[in-house]
Amino acid sequence: MITPAPALSRSAFTSPGVAPSARAPAVACRMQREEWVQICATRLAQLRPGSDPAFVVSVAREMWGDVASFDPLIAAEMEHESWPTDD
C-alpha cells in the first residue's frame, strides 16, 4: 500500500530573504529584488569575468521574474551552466 506524502507549502522551497511578491509589501519586495539581483549578478560576474557588467546585471534582472524563489547564487550557477562555452 502506498501512503501519500504530506503536502508541503511552497514556502518550504524558497530561499530565506526572498519573499513571494504576492505577500510582501511593495517596498520590501523591491529591496529584496534589488538585493537578489545584486547577489546573482555578482556571482555571474565571478563565473564570467570577461562579461560586460551591464549585461550581467540585465541578465540577473531578467532572471528575477523566473527564478526569484531560488537562492541567487544557485540561480546564477544554473544560468552560467546554460551559457555556451568559450572553447
C-alpha positions in Angstrom: 0.0 0.0 0.0 1.3 3.4 -0.9 0.8 6.2 1.6 0.7 9.7 0.2 3.4 12.1 1.3 2.4 15.0 3.4 1.8 18.2 1.5 4.5 20.9 1.8 3.9 24.5 1.4 5.8 26.3 -1.4 7.5 28.4 1.2 9.5 25.3 2.3 11.4 25.6 -1.0 12.1 29.3 -1.1 15.3 31.0 -0.2 15.5 32.9 3.1 15.1 36.6 2.4 13.2 36.2 -0.9 9.5 36.5 -0.1 6.9 35.9 -2.8 5.8 39.2 -4.2 2.1 38.5 -3.5 2.7 38.5 0.2 5.4 41.2 0.6 4.8 45.0 0.7 5.9 46.7 -2.5 8.9 48.5 -0.8 10.2 45.3 0.9 9.7 43.3 -2.3 11.7 45.9 -4.3 14.5 45.9 -1.7 14.6 42.1 -1.8 14.6 42.2 -5.6 17.5 44.6 -5.7 19.5 42.5 -3.2 18.7 39.3 -5.1 19.7 40.8 -8.4 23.0 42.2 -6.9 23.9 38.8 -5.4 23.1 37.0 -8.6 24.9 39.5 -10.9 28.0 39.4 -8.6 28.1 35.6 -8.9 27.5 35.7 -12.7 30.4 38.2 -13.0 32.6 35.8 -11.0 31.7 32.9 -13.2 32.2 35.0 -16.4 34.9 37.6 -15.5 35.1 38.9 -19.1 31.4 39.7 -19.4 30.1 43.2 -19.7 28.9 44.3 -16.2 25.8 45.9 -17.6 24.9 42.8 -19.5 25.4 40.6 -16.4 23.1 42.9 -14.3 20.4 42.8 -17.1 20.6 39.0 -17.1 20.1 38.9 -13.4 17.2 41.3 -13.5 15.6 39.2 -16.2 16.1 36.0 -14.2 14.3 37.5 -11.1 11.0 37.1 -12.9 11.5 33.4 -13.5 13.7 32.1 -10.6 13.4 34.6 -7.7 12.4 31.7 -5.4 15.8 30.1 -5.9 18.9 31.2 -4.0 20.6 33.8 -6.1 23.9 32.0 -6.1 22.4 28.7 -7.2 20.3 30.6 -9.9 23.5 32.3 -11.2 25.3 29.0 -11.4 22.4 27.3 -13.2 22.3 30.2 -15.7 26.1 30.0 -16.2 25.8 26.3 -16.9 23.3 27.0 -19.7 25.6 29.5 -21.5 27.7 28.2 -24.3 31.3 27.7 -23.5 34.1 29.9 -25.0 36.1 26.9 -26.3 
